[in-house]
Amino acid sequence: MVLAAETICILAGLLPLVAGHYQRGLSPVAIVCIIIGLLWLLSQWRRWLGVASLGLIVFVVAAGMGVWIGLPPILMAFSVLGSLLAWDLADFSRRLRGAAPEDDLRKLKKNHLLRLAGLGAIGLASTLATLFFQLQISFGWLFLLAFMVVLGIMQLSERLRRGG
């Protein structure tokens, strides 16, 4: 269940990057993304540590570069969202391997996937809202908003670690 969700999320992070960069004529970037994506998929079954973090970094950098060169921001946002979800699932899978025999693994998996799906839906909705609704705000308000978002993500991450 978690492995399938992680595979889907890796592909959701990979495919928009490859399509966008390849369409723009940046085949080397697309090839690097494919290699990292395949390595990330292989690392799920081989239980290699650190590949998910590498994949996340490469995918986020490639998506940022894609936005910078004018690729569709919505594709790059989907890529980042898929990469973040896949990275979280890789960490969750690693933590599950250390679970005690008396832990209800099915319930832990179900709860984590439901929370992650909710978080993904919120991320998707906020991404779509940012892409389609333009607001003019000052740098001070923007800084405060970014600070609050970072604090919220840190708090949510800590809460998910303790509860899930």
N, C-alpha and C positions, 0 to 999 in steps of 0.2 A: 504494500500500500504506500509506504513512504518512498520506496525505491521508484515506483512508477511516478509518483508526484514529483520527485526530484528530477527524473528524466524529462518529464514534460516541462518543468521550469527551466532546465538547462537549455532545452530546445527553444523555449520561448525567449530566452536571453540570446541565443546564438543566431537564429534565423533572421530576425530583423537586421542585425548587424551585417551578416553576410550579404543579404539582399541589398541593403542600402549602399554598402561600400563597393560591392561588385558592380552595381548599376551605375555608380559614379566613376567607375574605371579604376578603382583602388583595389585591384586584385590582390596585391601583397597583404594588405590589411585583412581582407576577407579570408585569405588562406591562413594567416596567423590565427584569426578567430576560429576557423574550422579546426585547426590543429589543437588549440587550447580546449575547444568544446569537446572534441573527441577524447582528449586526455582526461578531461573532467568526467565524461561518461565512463571511461575505463576505470577511473579511480573509485567510482562507486562500488564496482564489483571487486576490485583489488584491495579496497580499504586503504588507499594511499592518503596520508595526511598532507594538508597544505595545498593540494591541487585546487580545492574549492576556493580558497582565498586567492590563489593566483588567478583563477578563472574570473572571479569577481572583479579583481583589480583590472585585468586586461579588458574585460567586457565594459566596465564603467569608463575606462580611458578611451576605448574605441567609440563608445556612444558619445562621450563628450567631444571627441574629435569629429564625429559625425555631425553633431549639432553645429559645431564651429564652422565646418565646411559647407553647411547648408542642407544636410540630409533632413528628411521629415522628422521634426522633434517628437512626434507621437510614436514613430517606430523606435527611436532611440530611448524614449521613456519606457516603452514596453520591454525593451531589451534590459534596461537597468532593473526594472521591477522583477522580471523573470530571473535575472541573475541574483538579485537579493534573496528572493524566495528559495532558489536552489541552494545558495550558500547557507541559509538558515537550516534547510532540510539536511544538508550534509553534516552540519554541526549536530543537529538533533539525532541523526543516525549514529554518529560517533558516540554521543552520550547514551543512546539506547544500548549499545554493546556493553556498557558498564553497569546496566541495570541489574538489580538484585532479582533472584529467581521468584521471590514472592510479589514483585511488582506486577501490576496488571498492564502488560505491554500493549494490549489491544486498546485499552482505555486511554493510556498515555498517548498513543499514536493518534487516536481519534480526536482527543482534545487538542493536541498540538496542531493537527491539520485544520481543524475548525477555526482555531484562533488565527492561524496563518492565512486561511482563506478570507477571514474577516479583515485582517490587516492588509492583505493584497487588494481586496475590494475597496477599502478606504484609500489605499495608495493609488489605485487606478482612478477612482472618482476624483481625488484631489489633483491628479495629473491632468485628467481631461478638463477639469475646471480651470486649471492654470493655463492650459493651452487655448481655451476658447473664450475666456473672460479676461480682458485686459483692464488692470487698475493702475491708476497713477498714484503712487505713494512715495513719500520722502524716504531718504536713506535711513534716517533714524527709526522710522516705523518698520522698514524692511529689516534692519539689523535686529530690532526687538523681536520681530516675527521669526526670523531665522534662529535666534537664541532660544525662543520658546519651543520651536520645533525640535531643536537638538535636545533640549531638556526633556521634552515629551518622549522622544525616541529612546533616550537613555533610561528614563523611568519605565517605559513599556518593556524594553529589553530586560531590565532587571526583574520586573514583575513576571515576565514569561519564563525567565530562568528559574525563579523560585517556585512558580506554580506548574510549570510544564516540563 
